[in-house]
């Protein structure tokens, strides 16, 4: 059984969807208004043009005290100072080494 604090934190995890008509920042805002307790930025076709928007999502999450994770890109997570990353299980040790002991590391199996 999960501790109550963890259960509260993981109550509603929102993952951005780049196929949506809304840009990721608008998605994050709407999901937080709807009660999201964690935001995960996912875009397998990341380009540097999105960097500022990712930082805006991170800042929004920080003002709301919501963890912000990047999916699939440890170096991007480090660059934007995200709270953590979600990656394949064979990269977990590398993520911990790059992001530090306090980072949240989720594993895709």
SULKAMO-V257235 format. One record per residue. RES is the residue in one small letter. PHI is phi in degrees with one decimal (* if undefined). Layout:
RES:PHI
RES:PHI
This chain:
x:*
x:-78.0
x:-63.5
x:-57.0
x:-63.3
x:-69.1
x:-58.8
x:-65.5
x:-65.5
x:-98.5
x:-58.0
x:-147.8
x:-95.7
x:-105.5
x:-114.5
x:-62.1
x:-129.7
x:-77.4
x:-88.0
x:-73.6
x:-74.1
x:-88.2
x:-67.7
x:-52.8
x:-63.5
x:-65.1
x:-61.7
x:-62.6
x:-59.6
x:-64.3
x:-68.2
x:-66.3
x:-60.5
x:-83.1
x:110.3
x:-57.7
x:-114.0
x:-159.3
x:-118.7
x:-118.8
x:-89.9
x:-129.1
x:-159.5
x:-69.4
x:-109.4
x:-55.3
x:-130.2
x:-58.9
x:-62.1
x:-89.1
x:-56.2
x:-63.1
x:-64.8
x:-64.3
x:-62.4
x:-65.0
x:-64.4
x:-57.8
x:-64.4
x:-59.0
x:-61.5
x:-64.1
x:-66.2
x:-96.8
x:58.4
x:-116.1
x:-61.3
x:-124.4
x:-120.1
x:-109.0
x:-96.2
x:81.6
x:-144.5
x:-62.6
x:-67.5
x:-65.5
x:-58.2
x:-66.2
x:-63.2
x:-96.4
x:58.5
x:-69.6
x:-75.9
x:174.7
x:-148.6
x:-119.2
x:-142.5
x:-67.9
x:-62.8
x:-76.1
x:-109.9
x:-60.9
x:-62.5
x:-62.4
x:-62.7
x:-63.1
x:-64.0
x:-77.9
x:-91.2
x:98.5
x:-66.0
x:-84.8
x:-69.4
x:-82.9
x:-125.3
x:-99.2
x:-116.2
x:-89.7
x:-105.0
